[in-house]
Amino acid sequence: MAETDAALRTLAHNVRTARNRAGLSLDELGRRAKVSKGALVGLEKAQGNPNFATLVRLADTLGVSVSALLEGPAEDRVRVVTADAVMPLWTGEQGSEARLMLTTSGPAPVEIWRWKLEPDEEYPSHPHQTGVIETVSVTAGRMTLVVDGTEHSVEAGQTATFDGDASHTYRGAGTGTCHLVMTVHLPPGPAPAA
């Protein structure tokens, strides 16, 4: 419980800091991200439990990565992250899940995700901000990647990439579990103020 409280406090601090840096009021951030003002007030007070889609919309609107909202300051020069140490940000009813492993630092950060998709279970993602590029590399099984309504089969040993500003869905295919590594390449952020 203390770990969850600490994570909520970090999220609250990071959202408030990113909102202030962007010069947005709670009302304006809520309007742009399609999140109620009440939910944002609660979030900035370290209350509530925002879902994955809300975090993605907030990150996109604020021009930061999802992990920039979730992580505290980096402690070491090298970060090693174990999948079991990272809570899934999305879980499906059949056991599918998505874990944000880490986000690289620098002017154009990259999010590294581990996904597990059970057959016929899917996650529909809203379009991201312009300039986001997604790449999926299937390590086991098979998935169907749907981009702008067109289905693409991606099997173990194959990698696909696409512009993340299109509507897209990840769906488990075949008879076994699909495992994949996804990278989300974020556009360079604004230059820091002098």
DRENSELUM-809275 format. One record per residue (C-alpha): residue in one letter; x, y, z. Coordinates in nm, 3 decimals. Example, Ala and Ser with C-alpha at 12.3 -4.5 7.8 and 13.67 -1.06 7.14 Angstrom:
2
<pt><res>A</res><xx>1.230</xx><yy>-0.450</yy><zz>0.780</zz></pt>
<pt><res>S</res><xx>1.367</xx><yy>-0.106</yy><zz>0.714</zz></pt>
***
This chain:
194
<pt><res>M</res><xx>0.000</xx><yy>0.000</yy><zz>0.000</zz></pt>
<pt><res>A</res><xx>0.284</xx><yy>0.240</yy><zz>0.085</zz></pt>
<pt><res>E</res><xx>0.436</xx><yy>0.164</yy><zz>-0.258</zz></pt>
<pt><res>T</res><xx>0.106</xx><yy>0.256</yy><zz>-0.430</zz></pt>
<pt><res>D</res><xx>0.080</xx><yy>0.579</yy><zz>-0.226</zz></pt>
<pt><res>A</res><xx>0.437</xx><yy>0.674</yy><zz>-0.321</zz></pt>
<pt><res>A</res><xx>0.362</xx><yy>0.601</yy><zz>-0.689</zz></pt>
<pt><res>L</res><xx>0.049</xx><yy>0.821</yy><zz>-0.674</zz></pt>
<pt><res>R</res><xx>0.246</xx><yy>1.105</yy><zz>-0.512</zz></pt>
<pt><res>T</res><xx>0.512</xx><yy>1.080</yy><zz>-0.785</zz></pt>
<pt><res>L</res><xx>0.243</xx><yy>1.080</yy><zz>-1.055</zz></pt>
<pt><res>A</res><xx>0.068</xx><yy>1.379</yy><zz>-0.893</zz></pt>
<pt><res>H</res><xx>0.394</xx><yy>1.576</yy><zz>-0.874</zz></pt>
<pt><res>N</res><xx>0.492</xx><yy>1.492</yy><zz>-1.234</zz></pt>
<pt><res>V</res><xx>0.150</xx><yy>1.582</yy><zz>-1.381</zz></pt>
<pt><res>R</res><xx>0.138</xx><yy>1.913</yy><zz>-1.191</zz></pt>
<pt><res>T</res><xx>0.498</xx><yy>1.997</yy><zz>-1.294</zz></pt>
<pt><res>A</res><xx>0.436</xx><yy>1.910</yy><zz>-1.662</zz></pt>
<pt><res>R</res><xx>0.106</xx><yy>2.105</yy><zz>-1.662</zz></pt>
<pt><res>N</res><xx>0.273</xx><yy>2.413</yy><zz>-1.512</zz></pt>
<pt><res>R</res><xx>0.567</xx><yy>2.384</yy><zz>-1.754</zz></pt>
<pt><res>A</res><xx>0.318</xx><yy>2.373</yy><zz>-2.042</zz></pt>
<pt><res>G</res><xx>0.135</xx><yy>2.677</yy><zz>-1.900</zz></pt>
<pt><res>L</res><xx>-0.200</xx><yy>2.496</yy><zz>-1.889</zz></pt>
<pt><res>S</res><xx>-0.479</xx><yy>2.543</yy><zz>-1.638</zz></pt>
<pt><res>L</res><xx>-0.661</xx><yy>2.238</yy><zz>-1.505</zz></pt>
<pt><res>D</res><xx>-0.958</xx><yy>2.333</yy><zz>-1.725</zz></pt>
<pt><res>E</res><xx>-0.746</xx><yy>2.360</yy><zz>-2.040</zz></pt>
<pt><res>L</res><xx>-0.555</xx><yy>2.036</yy><zz>-1.976</zz></pt>
<pt><res>G</res><xx>-0.884</xx><yy>1.858</yy><zz>-1.909</zz></pt>
<pt><res>R</res><xx>-1.037</xx><yy>1.991</yy><zz>-2.230</zz></pt>
<pt><res>R</res><xx>-0.738</xx><yy>1.898</yy><zz>-2.446</zz></pt>
<pt><res>A</res><xx>-0.683</xx><yy>1.555</yy><zz>-2.288</zz></pt>
<pt><res>K</res><xx>-1.057</xx><yy>1.478</yy><zz>-2.258</zz></pt>
<pt><res>V</res><xx>-1.025</xx><yy>1.421</yy><zz>-1.882</zz></pt>
<pt><res>S</res><xx>-1.265</xx><yy>1.577</yy><zz>-1.633</zz></pt>
<pt><res>K</res><xx>-1.139</xx><yy>1.862</yy><zz>-1.417</zz></pt>
<pt><res>G</res><xx>-1.247</xx><yy>1.669</yy><zz>-1.108</zz></pt>
<pt><res>A</res><xx>-1.033</xx><yy>1.371</yy><zz>-1.212</zz></pt>
<pt><res>L</res><xx>-0.736</xx><yy>1.603</yy><zz>-1.269</zz></pt>
<pt><res>V</res><xx>-0.780</xx><yy>1.773</yy><zz>-0.932</zz></pt>
<pt><res>G</res><xx>-0.788</xx><yy>1.430</yy><zz>-0.766</zz></pt>
<pt><res>L</res><xx>-0.487</xx><yy>1.316</yy><zz>-0.964</zz></pt>
<pt><res>E</res><xx>-0.282</xx><yy>1.621</yy><zz>-0.863</zz></pt>
<pt><res>K</res><xx>-0.378</xx><yy>1.552</yy><zz>-0.500</zz></pt>
<pt><res>A</res><xx>-0.248</xx><yy>1.191</yy><zz>-0.534</zz></pt>
<pt><res>Q</res><xx>-0.601</xx><yy>1.051</yy><zz>-0.517</zz></pt>
<pt><res>G</res><xx>-0.773</xx><yy>0.809</yy><zz>-0.751</zz></pt>
<pt><res>N</res><xx>-0.637</xx><yy>0.548</yy><zz>-0.988</zz></pt>
<pt><res>P</res><xx>-0.617</xx><yy>0.673</yy><zz>-1.350</zz></pt>
<pt><res>N</res><xx>-0.643</xx><yy>0.410</yy><zz>-1.619</zz></pt>
<pt><res>F</res><xx>-0.388</xx><yy>0.350</yy><zz>-1.895</zz></pt>
<pt><res>A</res><xx>-0.585</xx><yy>0.541</yy><zz>-2.162</zz></pt>
<pt><res>T</res><xx>-0.606</xx><yy>0.848</yy><zz>-1.934</zz></pt>
<pt><res>L</res><xx>-0.230</xx><yy>0.839</yy><zz>-1.872</zz></pt>
<pt><res>V</res><xx>-0.161</xx><yy>0.817</yy><zz>-2.247</zz></pt>
<pt><res>R</res><xx>-0.394</xx><yy>1.110</yy><zz>-2.324</zz></pt>
<pt><res>L</res><xx>-0.235</xx><yy>1.322</yy><zz>-2.049</zz></pt>
<pt><res>A</res><xx>0.119</xx><yy>1.237</yy><zz>-2.165</zz></pt>
<pt><res>D</res><xx>0.034</xx><yy>1.317</yy><zz>-2.528</zz></pt>
<pt><res>T</res><xx>-0.131</xx><yy>1.646</yy><zz>-2.434</zz></pt>
<pt><res>L</res><xx>0.159</xx><yy>1.748</yy><zz>-2.211</zz></pt>
<pt><res>G</res><xx>0.419</xx><yy>1.640</yy><zz>-2.469</zz></pt>
<pt><res>V</res><xx>0.592</xx><yy>1.392</yy><zz>-2.237</zz></pt>
<pt><res>S</res><xx>0.624</xx><yy>1.014</yy><zz>-2.219</zz></pt>
<pt><res>V</res><xx>0.395</xx><yy>0.802</yy><zz>-2.004</zz></pt>
<pt><res>S</res><xx>0.691</xx><yy>0.698</yy><zz>-1.794</zz></pt>
<pt><res>A</res><xx>0.786</xx><yy>1.064</yy><zz>-1.743</zz></pt>
<pt><res>L</res><xx>0.457</xx><yy>1.088</yy><zz>-1.554</zz></pt>
<pt><res>L</res><xx>0.520</xx><yy>0.769</yy><zz>-1.356</zz></pt>
<pt><res>E</res><xx>0.890</xx><yy>0.769</yy><zz>-1.271</zz></pt>
<pt><res>G</res><xx>1.086</xx><yy>0.950</yy><zz>-1.006</zz></pt>
<pt><res>P</res><xx>1.431</xx><yy>1.094</yy><zz>-1.083</zz></pt>
<pt><res>A</res><xx>1.688</xx><yy>0.856</yy><zz>-1.232</zz></pt>
<pt><res>E</res><xx>1.920</xx><yy>0.721</yy><zz>-0.965</zz></pt>
<pt><res>D</res><xx>2.197</xx><yy>0.562</yy><zz>-1.168</zz></pt>
<pt><res>R</res><xx>2.366</xx><yy>0.599</yy><zz>-1.502</zz></pt>
<pt><res>V</res><xx>2.249</xx><yy>0.249</yy><zz>-1.602</zz></pt>
<pt><res>R</res><xx>1.897</xx><yy>0.128</yy><zz>-1.532</zz></pt>
<pt><res>V</res><xx>1.815</xx><yy>-0.242</yy><zz>-1.536</zz></pt>
<pt><res>V</res><xx>1.444</xx><yy>-0.319</yy><zz>-1.514</zz></pt>
<pt><res>T</res><xx>1.295</xx><yy>-0.661</yy><zz>-1.448</zz></pt>
<pt><res>A</res><xx>0.954</xx><yy>-0.724</yy><zz>-1.606</zz></pt>
<pt><res>D</res><xx>0.807</xx><yy>-0.867</yy><zz>-1.285</zz></pt>
<pt><res>A</res><xx>0.907</xx><yy>-0.550</yy><zz>-1.096</zz></pt>
<pt><res>V</res><xx>0.691</xx><yy>-0.333</yy><zz>-1.325</zz></pt>
<pt><res>M</res><xx>0.314</xx><yy>-0.334</yy><zz>-1.276</zz></pt>
<pt><res>P</res><xx>0.109</xx><yy>-0.380</yy><zz>-1.595</zz></pt>
<pt><res>L</res><xx>-0.054</xx><yy>-0.056</yy><zz>-1.714</zz></pt>
<pt><res>W</res><xx>-0.318</xx><yy>-0.257</yy><zz>-1.899</zz></pt>
<pt><res>T</res><xx>-0.457</xx><yy>-0.603</yy><zz>-1.838</zz></pt>
<pt><res>G</res><xx>-0.717</xx><yy>-0.781</yy><zz>-2.049</zz></pt>
<pt><res>E</res><xx>-0.990</xx><yy>-1.011</yy><zz>-1.924</zz></pt>
<pt><res>Q</res><xx>-0.815</xx><yy>-1.316</yy><zz>-2.075</zz></pt>
<pt><res>G</res><xx>-0.473</xx><yy>-1.242</yy><zz>-1.924</zz></pt>
<pt><res>S</res><xx>-0.321</xx><yy>-1.006</yy><zz>-2.181</zz></pt>
<pt><res>E</res><xx>-0.106</xx><yy>-0.726</yy><zz>-2.043</zz></pt>
<pt><res>A</res><xx>0.117</xx><yy>-0.431</yy><zz>-2.129</zz></pt>
<pt><res>R</res><xx>0.413</xx><yy>-0.323</yy><zz>-1.915</zz></pt>
<pt><res>L</res><xx>0.604</xx><yy>0.000</yy><zz>-1.971</zz></pt>
<pt><res>M</res><xx>0.959</xx><yy>-0.115</yy><zz>-1.894</zz></pt>
<pt><res>L</res><xx>1.135</xx><yy>0.221</yy><zz>-1.923</zz></pt>
<pt><res>T</res><xx>1.176</xx><yy>0.534</yy><zz>-2.127</zz></pt>
<pt><res>T</res><xx>1.514</xx><yy>0.646</yy><zz>-2.257</zz></pt>
<pt><res>S</res><xx>1.629</xx><yy>0.997</yy><zz>-2.176</zz></pt>
<pt><res>G</res><xx>1.736</xx><yy>1.262</yy><zz>-2.423</zz></pt>
<pt><res>P</res><xx>1.568</xx><yy>1.502</yy><zz>-2.663</zz></pt>
<pt><res>A</res><xx>1.370</xx><yy>1.227</yy><zz>-2.846</zz></pt>
<pt><res>P</res><xx>1.284</xx><yy>0.963</yy><zz>-2.584</zz></pt>
<pt><res>V</res><xx>1.181</xx><yy>0.606</yy><zz>-2.663</zz></pt>
<pt><res>E</res><xx>0.939</xx><yy>0.404</yy><zz>-2.451</zz></pt>
<pt><res>I</res><xx>1.011</xx><yy>0.030</yy><zz>-2.427</zz></pt>
<pt><res>W</res><xx>0.707</xx><yy>-0.191</yy><zz>-2.365</zz></pt>
<pt><res>R</res><xx>0.655</xx><yy>-0.565</yy><zz>-2.312</zz></pt>
<pt><res>W</res><xx>0.317</xx><yy>-0.694</yy><zz>-2.427</zz></pt>
<pt><res>K</res><xx>0.146</xx><yy>-1.028</yy><zz>-2.388</zz></pt>
<pt><res>L</res><xx>-0.164</xx><yy>-1.082</yy><zz>-2.605</zz></pt>
<pt><res>E</res><xx>-0.392</xx><yy>-1.380</yy><zz>-2.567</zz></pt>
<pt><res>P</res><xx>-0.573</xx><yy>-1.512</yy><zz>-2.879</zz></pt>
<pt><res>D</res><xx>-0.851</xx><yy>-1.276</yy><zz>-2.996</zz></pt>
<pt><res>E</res><xx>-0.794</xx><yy>-1.032</yy><zz>-2.707</zz></pt>
<pt><res>E</res><xx>-0.725</xx><yy>-0.678</yy><zz>-2.824</zz></pt>
<pt><res>Y</res><xx>-0.627</xx><yy>-0.335</yy><zz>-2.710</zz></pt>
<pt><res>P</res><xx>-0.757</xx><yy>-0.043</yy><zz>-2.921</zz></pt>
<pt><res>S</res><xx>-0.525</xx><yy>0.257</yy><zz>-2.886</zz></pt>
<pt><res>H</res><xx>-0.626</xx><yy>0.613</yy><zz>-2.955</zz></pt>
<pt><res>P</res><xx>-0.409</xx><yy>0.802</yy><zz>-3.205</zz></pt>
<pt><res>H</res><xx>-0.104</xx><yy>0.968</yy><zz>-3.049</zz></pt>
<pt><res>Q</res><xx>0.040</xx><yy>1.312</yy><zz>-3.120</zz></pt>
<pt><res>T</res><xx>0.190</xx><yy>1.374</yy><zz>-3.464</zz></pt>
<pt><res>G</res><xx>0.549</xx><yy>1.251</yy><zz>-3.487</zz></pt>
<pt><res>V</res><xx>0.506</xx><yy>0.940</yy><zz>-3.267</zz></pt>
<pt><res>I</res><xx>0.639</xx><yy>0.626</yy><zz>-3.437</zz></pt>
<pt><res>E</res><xx>0.554</xx><yy>0.280</yy><zz>-3.300</zz></pt>
<pt><res>T</res><xx>0.744</xx><yy>-0.041</yy><zz>-3.369</zz></pt>
<pt><res>V</res><xx>0.629</xx><yy>-0.390</yy><zz>-3.267</zz></pt>
<pt><res>S</res><xx>0.864</xx><yy>-0.690</yy><zz>-3.269</zz></pt>
<pt><res>V</res><xx>0.692</xx><yy>-1.024</yy><zz>-3.209</zz></pt>
<pt><res>T</res><xx>0.915</xx><yy>-1.264</yy><zz>-3.015</zz></pt>
<pt><res>A</res><xx>0.665</xx><yy>-1.553</yy><zz>-2.985</zz></pt>
<pt><res>G</res><xx>0.325</xx><yy>-1.628</yy><zz>-3.137</zz></pt>
<pt><res>R</res><xx>0.134</xx><yy>-1.407</yy><zz>-3.376</zz></pt>
<pt><res>M</res><xx>-0.060</xx><yy>-1.082</yy><zz>-3.359</zz></pt>
<pt><res>T</res><xx>-0.285</xx><yy>-0.879</yy><zz>-3.582</zz></pt>
<pt><res>L</res><xx>-0.192</xx><yy>-0.512</yy><zz>-3.602</zz></pt>
<pt><res>V</res><xx>-0.478</xx><yy>-0.295</yy><zz>-3.724</zz></pt>
<pt><res>V</res><xx>-0.377</xx><yy>0.052</yy><zz>-3.848</zz></pt>
<pt><res>D</res><xx>-0.642</xx><yy>0.282</yy><zz>-3.998</zz></pt>
<pt><res>G</res><xx>-0.877</xx><yy>-0.015</yy><zz>-4.028</zz></pt>
<pt><res>T</res><xx>-0.631</xx><yy>-0.233</yy><zz>-4.227</zz></pt>
<pt><res>E</res><xx>-0.519</xx><yy>-0.561</yy><zz>-4.068</zz></pt>
<pt><res>H</res><xx>-0.155</xx><yy>-0.674</yy><zz>-4.080</zz></pt>
<pt><res>S</res><xx>-0.039</xx><yy>-1.014</yy><zz>-3.954</zz></pt>
<pt><res>V</res><xx>0.290</xx><yy>-0.997</yy><zz>-3.761</zz></pt>
<pt><res>E</res><xx>0.450</xx><yy>-1.326</yy><zz>-3.657</zz></pt>
<pt><res>A</res><xx>0.742</xx><yy>-1.434</yy><zz>-3.438</zz></pt>
<pt><res>G</res><xx>1.063</xx><yy>-1.295</yy><zz>-3.584</zz></pt>
<pt><res>Q</res><xx>0.886</xx><yy>-1.010</yy><zz>-3.765</zz></pt>
<pt><res>T</res><xx>0.885</xx><yy>-0.639</yy><zz>-3.684</zz></pt>
<pt><res>A</res><xx>0.636</xx><yy>-0.377</yy><zz>-3.803</zz></pt>
<pt><res>T</res><xx>0.646</xx><yy>0.001</yy><zz>-3.770</zz></pt>
<pt><res>F</res><xx>0.384</xx><yy>0.270</yy><zz>-3.827</zz></pt>
<pt><res>D</res><xx>0.294</xx><yy>0.631</yy><zz>-3.754</zz></pt>
<pt><res>G</res><xx>0.126</xx><yy>0.636</yy><zz>-3.412</zz></pt>
<pt><res>D</res><xx>-0.103</xx><yy>0.926</yy><zz>-3.501</zz></pt>
<pt><res>A</res><xx>-0.332</xx><yy>0.679</yy><zz>-3.684</zz></pt>
<pt><res>S</res><xx>-0.594</xx><yy>0.477</yy><zz>-3.499</zz></pt>
<pt><res>H</res><xx>-0.446</xx><yy>0.136</yy><zz>-3.418</zz></pt>
<pt><res>T</res><xx>-0.530</xx><yy>-0.188</yy><zz>-3.238</zz></pt>
<pt><res>Y</res><xx>-0.315</xx><yy>-0.477</yy><zz>-3.115</zz></pt>
<pt><res>R</res><xx>-0.487</xx><yy>-0.818</yy><zz>-3.123</zz></pt>
<pt><res>G</res><xx>-0.362</xx><yy>-1.163</yy><zz>-3.028</zz></pt>
<pt><res>A</res><xx>-0.392</xx><yy>-1.408</yy><zz>-3.319</zz></pt>
<pt><res>G</res><xx>-0.349</xx><yy>-1.781</yy><zz>-3.366</zz></pt>
<pt><res>T</res><xx>-0.390</xx><yy>-2.035</yy><zz>-3.087</zz></pt>
<pt><res>G</res><xx>-0.111</xx><yy>-1.937</yy><zz>-2.846</zz></pt>
<pt><res>T</res><xx>0.001</xx><yy>-1.636</yy><zz>-2.649</zz></pt>
<pt><res>C</res><xx>0.174</xx><yy>-1.363</yy><zz>-2.848</zz></pt>
<pt><res>H</res><xx>0.473</xx><yy>-1.193</yy><zz>-2.684</zz></pt>
<pt><res>L</res><xx>0.609</xx><yy>-0.871</yy><zz>-2.828</zz></pt>
<pt><res>V</res><xx>0.835</xx><yy>-0.580</yy><zz>-2.754</zz></pt>
<pt><res>M</res><xx>0.698</xx><yy>-0.243</yy><zz>-2.859</zz></pt>
<pt><res>T</res><xx>0.889</xx><yy>0.080</yy><zz>-2.885</zz></pt>
<pt><res>V</res><xx>0.720</xx><yy>0.417</yy><zz>-2.897</zz></pt>
<pt><res>H</res><xx>0.950</xx><yy>0.682</yy><zz>-3.047</zz></pt>
<pt><res>L</res><xx>0.840</xx><yy>1.021</yy><zz>-2.918</zz></pt>
<pt><res>P</res><xx>0.908</xx><yy>1.341</yy><zz>-3.110</zz></pt>
<pt><res>P</res><xx>1.171</xx><yy>1.573</yy><zz>-2.964</zz></pt>
<pt><res>G</res><xx>1.030</xx><yy>1.787</yy><zz>-2.686</zz></pt>
<pt><res>P</res><xx>1.036</xx><yy>2.166</yy><zz>-2.687</zz></pt>
<pt><res>A</res><xx>1.371</xx><yy>2.329</yy><zz>-2.617</zz></pt>
<pt><res>P</res><xx>1.408</xx><yy>2.426</yy><zz>-2.251</zz></pt>
<pt><res>A</res><xx>1.343</xx><yy>2.789</yy><zz>-2.169</zz></pt>
<pt><res>A</res><xx>1.657</xx><yy>2.996</yy><zz>-2.132</zz></pt>
***
